[in-house]
Amino acid sequence: MTLDDLTTECWAALPPVRKRLVGRDAVRQMLEDAVAEWDNEAIVACNADGDFAAYEAALVDRVKARRAGQEYGFVLLSILATAVLVAVVQWLVQWWLDRNFNRVMLAGWQREMQG
């Protein structure tokens, strides 16, 4: 699986109207930023649903900070972009939890981004 495949899976799972308003490129950038900001140690330490929700919120904040001063789209769509970002992060966390193989792939993508 490639990052393009991951983007395709994520795109298919997102709410149809919101994702189309921000566009596929913005969703891909959000997903790439979330992968780059992923904190493996923090998510492994999660034990309950509340822990995962807190991790998701922290990841959303890190992605927003990463893009401070840059917009994913028009200013009027910033609230919509945040809603889509939250959905992307929630999807990515669930994807990571689904299989151990997904965890290995995500770690590989992080190394490539840092490379």
N, C-alpha and C positions, 0 to 999 in steps of 0.2 A: 504494500500500500504506500502511496505517495501522499505528499501534502495536498496535491490536487485532488486525489481520491477522497481525502478527509474533508476537503472543502465541499466536494460534491455531496457527500453523505450529510454534512451539516446543513447545507443549503436545502436539501430535500426535507429535512426534519423541522425547519423553522416555519413559523406562521407565515402563510403565503402573502398576505397584503403587506405586512411590515417589511419582510425581506425584499420585496420588489420595490418598495419605496426607497430603501437605502441602496439597493443594488448588490450584485454579486461581488464586485470588486471590493466594496466596503466590508462585506461579510468576510471575504478572504483575508483582508487586512486585519480585521478584528480577531479572526481565528489565529493568524500568524502571530499577532501580538500576545494573545493568550498563551500560545505554545511557548513563546519566548519568555514570558513572565511566570510560567508554571513553576511551582515550588513543590517538588516531589516529597521532600521531607515533611512539609506541613500537611499535605493531603494523606500521607501514610499514617500520620498521627491522629487523623479523624476517626472517631469511634461511633458517633451518633449522627442522626439527621441534622441536628443543630450545628454540629461541628462542620459538616459539609456545607451547610448554608453560610456559615461564617467564612469558610474558605472561599466559596464562590464570590461573596461580597468583597473579600480582600483582593481576589484576583481581578475583579471588575475595577476596583480602585487602582490597582497597579497598571492595568491596561490604560485607563483614563490618564493616569499620571505620565505614562510613556508617551501619550499623544497630546499632552498639554500644549495648547496653542495651535493644534492642528485639528481640523474638523474632518469627520468621515463624509460629510455632505454639506448641504446648506445649513446655515445657522438655524433656520426655522425647523429643521429636522433633528436638532440635537437631542431632544427628548426621545424621539423615535429611535435615533441611533443608540441611545443608552438602553432602551428597551430591547433592541435587537442584540446589543452586546451582552446583556444579562442572559438572554436566551442562548446565545452562542456559548457563553461560559458554562451555563447549566448543561447544555448538550455535551460539551467537551468533558466535563466532570463525569457525567453518566457514561460516556463512551470509554473513558479511562477505567471506570469501575467494572465495565462489562467483561473484559478479558485481560489476562496478564500480558498477552502479546501486544495489546494496545499500549501498555505502559512502556514496553521496550521500544516500540516505534516512536512514541512521543519523546523519549529520552534521546533517541537518535536524531530526530529533527532539531531538538534543542542544541545538540552538539554541532550540527551543520550550520545553524544560525549563528552560533558563537565563533565558528571556524574561521 
